[in-house]
């Protein structure tokens, strides 16, 4: 086919020695991503020491003794060997001719497992094709080799290229497993291979950035174990690899780790480039250091790093993220005027009282920020005019705060720009569509879509998904379905998993769990793999419709899907399904199972349990739940170094108010006082009006019996004290600090029986 043939490893396994012949068309080129061995692979050692060599002749044949049976066996074995050699030779010839499709058919028809050279080259060429079918075929080879314990037949080059192909296809978990398997087996992949996986992990959600940093550390630690840098020169982290790791730190907001990696770059000869400082802009935004954004730009100019518009776009996006549209507008206007004193413009907009978060760290990263008052802002090397991307980012800021008119005006202004690079594109129009959808103007949003078709700016899948979501939010599911069909038939754009997730969520809004399940099945029937959001949204549909068992089945399927990683949100949705019906015991079993799988309940988990306890009217369970919540609240960060200990918990108003409500209704006034004290400690104002009403309605006649025995009255002493203390907290008269409080006048006997 047209696939570029992959290179062979620098130091291939012994079984692949034939690939180094002069006539080999797969020699290394400048396009190659070479991989090499850093040590003898573990599985190769095991194979060498445990597998007996193949004996083609069971009995030695001599001239003096001939056994007909032995001769027949020898002839059969020789014939089989010749057939095997012929099949391998034919497969190798097809691979050398780049006939990947025919080579794949030859592989599937082969009666034996081909040679390591053939297998490695076939995986390489399939990976280079970079299609869903070719990737599936390459994965099937890996699966077969693993099943037959023959994975050592593949060289590092083929595995690394497969990891890159899987990364491009979005199979990040699979690509990560390949790189980790290579490291465990003694391979050290090329930096372009493992850094591609780190980059994709860093940009993904959930714990992707954490996994990216772990993988980065695993590779660099292995590289540092070799005293000779030349031996592992192809695997040493470069600037792009560090940028990927720094991006993970920025996404996590880990400033200390960012500084550590930034300082470490010089050890590997990786110099920061403009992308490094673009990532630093993101870090400043995550650390709430708007005052430092301008100093990142100044640092780039001082170090004479080639500036690009991506940096300026990142700055505009950062100011928009801070909701500082005024500074973003001034920056764009200065660019429109062709001014080079952009740093001065941004300095003048800086807050008078800058934030001091992580001061020492940022002074190390940006030493120019410490001496800003003693220096003049530098000039840009040249003027940079804003392009459509920068204008569109400013439009998104308008859209974000609901300034629809300004969004439309910006679109009109872009249309009349002389520079073609500033004309609106599909992203610009999609932003306008989103602005109208957010304001509920679906008709005007559809008009923008029609205009895009008229002027030849094709709408993309994102444009249609935004419109579909708008109809779902307005509970117009039928129109959302019609638009989905129009999207596929008229625009030729097939819906993706996001499209179906939106529709499933829309069915939840109209309480149509059957419709949600139908969309889920339709999505899978089209070969679209569900995501974590797909599973959790469908679970939400069943949970909200009172079908927790179906939600449990969806959860089990999610657990068995290797493409999806179950998170706390999924566990909480499963818990909520049972809690909505007041099934406390079933919900507690799920929580116990959650803990066994390494997940600790959070505020949402406890909130669902509290609601279930209130619905089931089991105040005793509320006491147990409060004890666990109180214990988690008392944990301070850093006190428990044991990773198995539960993390600290910061309760919210909903959880504490529900627990306090249960305790007050059950006359557990001592616990109620503990809960309201916790609320006040966390800055949550308790609803005294509600608790006063509950006390008046339910407990105003407590301890008024005239016939209680002395023993019973003695047992009530502590409860009476707690009740009086709670009344005092409410501001009601009590026997400690004022006259007796009753809804009705008390007679003398009643007063005596109620006295402490």
URCORWO-V642660 format. One record per backbone hydrogen bond with DSSP energy under -0.5 kcal/mol. CO is the residue of the C=O (numbers start at 1). NH is the residue of the N-H. E is the energy in kcal/mol with one decimal. If there is no record, write none. Layout:
co: <CO:CO>
nh: <NH:NH>
e: <E:E>
This chain:
co: <9:13:14:16:17:18:21:24:26:29:35:36:41:42:43:44:45:46:47:54:56:62:65:66:67:68:69:70:71:72:73:74:75:76:77:78:79:80:81:82:83:84:85:86:87:88:89:90:91:92:93:94:95:98:99:100:101:102:103:104:105:106:107:112:115:116:117:118:119:120:121:122:123:124:125:126:127:131:132:133:134:135:136:137:138:139:140:141:142:143:144:145:145:146:150:151:155:156:157:158:159:160:161:162:163:164:165:166:167:170:171:172:173:174:175:176:177:178:179:180:181:182:183:185:186:186:188:190:190:191:192:193:194:195:196:197:198:199:200:201:205:207:208:209:210:211:212:213:214:215:216:217:218:219:220:221:222:223:225:227:228:228:229:230:232:232:234:238:239:240:241:242:243:244:245:246:247:248:249:249:253:254:255:256:257:258:259:260:261:262:263:264:264:265:265:266:269:273:274:275:276:277:278:279:280:281:282:283:284:285:289:290:292:293:293:294:295:296:297:298:299:300:301:308:308:309:310:311:312:313:314:315:316:317:318:319:320:323:324:325:326:327:328:329:330:331:332:333:334:335:340:340:341:342:343:344:345:346:347:352:356:358:359:360:361:362:364:366:367:367:369:371:372:387:388:389:390:391:392:393:394:395:396:397:398:399:402:403:404:405:406:407:408:409:410:411:412:413:414:419:420:421:425:426:427:428:429:430:431:432:433:434:435:436:437:440:441:442:443:444:445:446:447:448:449:450:451:452:452:453:456:460:461:462:463:464:465:466:467:468:469:470:471:472:475:476:477:478:479:480:481:482:483:484:485:486:486:487:492:496:497:498:499:500:501:502:503:504:505:506:507:508:511:512:513:514:515:516:517:518:519:520:521:522:523:524:527:531:532:533:534:535:536:537:538:539:540:541:542:543:547:547:548:549:550:551:552:553:554:555:556:557:558:560:561:564:567:568:569:570:571:572:573:574:575:575:576:578:578:579:582:583:584:585:586:587:588:589:590:591:592:593:594:594:595:602:603:604:605:606:607:608:609:610:611:612:613:613:618:618:619:620:621:622:623:624:625:626:627:628:629:630:631:632:632:636:636:639:642:649:652:653:654:655:656:657:658:659:660:661:662:663:664:667:668:669:670:671:672:673:674:675:676:677:678:679:680:683:686:687:688:689:690:691:692:693:694:695:696:699:701:709:710:711:712:714:716:717:718:719:720:721:722:723:724:725:726:727:727:728:734:740:747:748:749:750:751:752>
nh: <12:16:17:19:20:21:24:27:8:32:10:188:45:46:47:48:49:50:51:56:58:65:62:68:71:72:73:74:75:76:77:78:79:80:81:82:83:84:85:86:87:88:89:90:91:92:93:94:95:96:97:99:98:100:103:104:105:106:107:108:109:110:110:114:119:120:121:122:123:124:125:126:127:128:129:130:130:135:136:137:138:139:140:141:142:143:144:145:146:147:148:150:151:149:153:154:159:160:161:162:163:164:165:166:167:168:169:171:170:172:175:176:177:178:179:180:181:182:183:184:185:187:186:42:38:39:36:193:194:195:196:197:198:199:200:201:202:203:204:204:208:211:212:213:214:215:216:217:218:219:220:221:222:223:224:225:225:226:227:229:231:232:232:233:235:236:191:242:243:244:245:246:247:248:249:250:251:252:253:254:255:258:259:260:261:262:263:264:265:265:266:267:268:268:270:269:271:277:278:279:280:281:282:283:284:285:286:287:289:288:292:293:296:296:297:298:299:300:301:302:303:305:304:311:312:313:314:315:316:317:318:319:320:321:322:324:323:325:328:329:330:331:332:333:334:335:336:337:339:338:342:380:345:346:347:348:349:350:350:354:359:362:363:364:365:366:367:369:370:371:372:374:375:391:392:393:394:395:396:397:398:399:400:401:403:402:404:407:408:409:410:411:412:413:414:415:416:416:417:422:423:388:429:430:431:432:433:434:435:436:437:438:439:441:440:442:445:446:447:448:449:450:451:452:453:454:455:456:457:456:458:464:465:466:467:468:469:470:471:472:473:474:476:475:477:480:481:482:483:484:485:486:487:488:489:490:491:493:494:500:501:502:503:504:505:506:507:508:509:510:512:511:513:516:517:518:519:520:521:522:523:524:525:526:528:527:529:535:536:537:538:539:540:541:542:543:544:545:547:546:550:551:552:553:554:555:556:557:558:559:560:561:561:562:564:566:571:572:573:574:575:576:577:578:578:579:580:581:583:582:584:587:588:589:590:591:592:593:594:595:596:597:597:599:598:606:607:608:609:610:611:612:613:614:615:616:617:618:621:622:623:624:625:626:627:628:629:630:631:632:633:634:635:635:649:639:640:641:645:651:656:657:658:659:660:661:662:663:664:665:666:668:667:669:672:673:674:675:676:677:678:679:680:681:682:684:683:685:688:691:692:693:694:695:696:697:698:699:700:702:704:713:714:715:716:717:720:721:722:723:724:725:726:727:728:729:730:731:732:731:738:742:751:752:753:754:755:755>
e: <-0.6:-2.1:-1.4:-1.9:-1.6:-1.2:-2.0:-0.8:-0.8:-1.6:-2.3:-1.4:-2.1:-2.3:-2.1:-2.4:-2.1:-1.6:-2.1:-0.6:-0.5:-0.7:-1.0:-0.5:-2.4:-2.1:-2.1:-2.5:-2.3:-2.3:-2.5:-2.5:-2.3:-2.4:-2.5:-2.4:-2.3:-2.5:-2.7:-2.4:-2.5:-2.4:-2.4:-2.4:-2.4:-2.6:-2.3:-2.1:-2.1:-2.4:-1.7:-2.6:-1.4:-1.5:-2.4:-2.4:-1.9:-2.3:-2.1:-2.4:-1.7:-0.6:-0.8:-0.5:-2.4:-2.7:-2.3:-2.4:-2.4:-2.2:-2.6:-2.3:-2.2:-2.3:-1.4:-0.8:-0.7:-2.5:-2.1:-2.2:-2.4:-2.4:-1.8:-1.6:-1.8:-2.6:-2.2:-2.6:-2.4:-2.2:-2.2:-3.4:-0.6:-1.0:-2.1:-1.6:-1.6:-2.6:-2.4:-2.0:-2.0:-2.0:-2.4:-2.6:-2.0:-2.4:-1.8:-2.5:-1.4:-1.6:-2.3:-2.6:-2.2:-1.8:-2.1:-2.4:-2.3:-2.4:-2.1:-2.3:-1.6:-2.5:-0.9:-1.0:-1.3:-0.8:-1.0:-1.2:-2.0:-2.4:-0.6:-1.2:-2.1:-2.6:-1.9:-2.4:-2.6:-1.4:-0.6:-1.0:-2.2:-2.3:-2.4:-2.0:-1.9:-2.5:-2.4:-2.3:-2.2:-2.1:-2.4:-2.3:-1.5:-2.4:-2.3:-0.5:-0.8:-1.6:-0.6:-0.8:-1.2:-0.6:-0.8:-1.1:-1.3:-1.0:-2.7:-2.3:-2.6:-1.8:-1.9:-3.1:-2.1:-1.5:-2.0:-2.5:-2.5:-1.6:-1.2:-2.2:-1.3:-1.7:-2.4:-2.2:-2.4:-2.5:-2.5:-1.4:-1.0:-0.6:-0.6:-1.0:-0.7:-1.0:-2.5:-1.1:-0.7:-1.5:-1.8:-2.1:-1.4:-1.6:-1.3:-2.0:-2.5:-2.0:-2.5:-2.1:-3.2:-1.3:-1.5:-1.2:-1.2:-0.6:-1.3:-2.2:-2.0:-1.9:-1.8:-2.7:-2.3:-2.2:-1.2:-1.1:-1.0:-2.9:-2.5:-2.0:-2.3:-2.7:-2.1:-2.4:-2.3:-2.3:-1.5:-2.7:-1.6:-1.1:-1.8:-2.7:-2.2:-2.4:-2.3:-2.6:-2.4:-1.9:-2.2:-1.8:-2.3:-1.2:-0.7:-2.6:-1.8:-2.2:-2.3:-2.3:-0.8:-0.5:-1.2:-0.7:-1.2:-2.2:-2.0:-1.4:-2.2:-3.0:-0.5:-1.9:-0.9:-0.6:-0.9:-0.8:-1.2:-2.4:-2.6:-1.8:-1.9:-2.2:-2.1:-1.3:-1.8:-2.8:-2.4:-1.4:-2.9:-1.3:-1.7:-1.7:-2.2:-2.4:-2.2:-1.6:-2.2:-2.5:-2.3:-1.6:-1.0:-0.5:-1.3:-1.7:-1.4:-2.6:-2.3:-2.1:-1.9:-1.8:-2.6:-2.5:-2.1:-2.2:-2.5:-2.6:-1.3:-2.5:-1.4:-1.4:-1.8:-2.3:-1.6:-1.8:-1.7:-2.2:-2.2:-2.2:-1.6:-2.0:-2.5:-0.6:-2.3:-0.5:-0.8:-1.7:-2.4:-2.2:-1.8:-2.8:-2.4:-1.9:-2.1:-2.2:-2.4:-1.2:-3.1:-1.7:-0.9:-1.7:-2.3:-2.2:-2.3:-1.7:-2.0:-2.6:-2.5:-1.5:-3.1:-1.8:-1.7:-2.7:-0.6:-1.7:-2.3:-2.2:-1.8:-2.7:-2.3:-2.2:-2.0:-1.3:-1.4:-1.0:-3.1:-1.6:-0.6:-1.8:-2.2:-2.0:-2.2:-2.0:-2.2:-2.4:-2.3:-1.8:-2.3:-1.3:-2.1:-1.6:-0.6:-2.0:-2.6:-2.5:-2.1:-2.6:-2.1:-1.8:-1.9:-2.8:-2.7:-1.1:-3.2:-1.2:-0.5:-1.8:-2.2:-1.7:-2.2:-2.1:-2.3:-2.1:-2.1:-2.2:-1.5:-0.5:-0.9:-0.8:-1.5:-0.6:-1.6:-2.8:-2.1:-1.9:-2.4:-2.7:-1.5:-1.1:-0.5:-2.2:-2.4:-1.0:-2.2:-1.7:-1.7:-2.0:-2.5:-1.8:-1.6:-2.1:-2.4:-2.3:-2.5:-2.3:-2.0:-1.1:-0.5:-2.3:-1.8:-2.3:-2.5:-2.1:-2.1:-2.6:-2.1:-2.2:-2.5:-2.3:-2.2:-2.6:-1.0:-1.8:-1.0:-1.1:-1.6:-1.5:-2.5:-2.7:-2.1:-1.7:-2.5:-3.2:-1.9:-2.0:-2.3:-1.6:-0.5:-0.7:-1.5:-2.0:-0.5:-0.7:-1.5:-0.7:-1.8:-2.6:-1.9:-2.2:-2.7:-2.4:-2.2:-2.3:-2.5:-2.2:-1.8:-3.2:-1.3:-1.3:-2.2:-2.3:-1.6:-2.2:-2.5:-2.0:-1.8:-2.2:-2.3:-2.0:-1.6:-3.4:-1.3:-0.6:-1.5:-1.9:-2.5:-2.0:-2.2:-2.2:-2.6:-2.5:-2.1:-2.6:-0.6:-1.4:-0.9:-2.4:-2.4:-1.8:-1.0:-1.1:-3.1:-2.5:-2.4:-2.4:-2.6:-2.4:-2.3:-2.4:-2.1:-2.0:-2.0:-0.9:-3.0:-0.6:-1.5:-0.5:-2.1:-2.3:-2.5:-1.3:-0.8:-0.7>
